[in-house]
Amino acid sequence: MIVLSSADEAVFIISRSGKPMLLVGNNRYYRHSSYKEGSLKCLYVCVKWSSGCRSSITTFNDEIVKYGKEHKHI
């Protein structure tokens, strides 16, 4: 299990279009399209992925198990 500081609390939210997202601190992550509804393992990628940021989070059963790469933006 990954331990986040209290400033970086992870919160599951729903986007305006109704899709699941993960909010960690000031950073938002979209659930990657390759993960189907109901899957226990999910990959979330930074909303700035298309701009070159490769930060990602992997969850299993809604617990963060991997926090990959730092953000490439402010």
Buried (B, 14 or more C-beta within 10 A) or exposed (E): EEEEEEEBEBEEEEEEEEEBBBBBEEBBBBBEEEBEEEEEEBBBBBBBBEEEBEBBBBBEEEEBEEBEEEEEEE
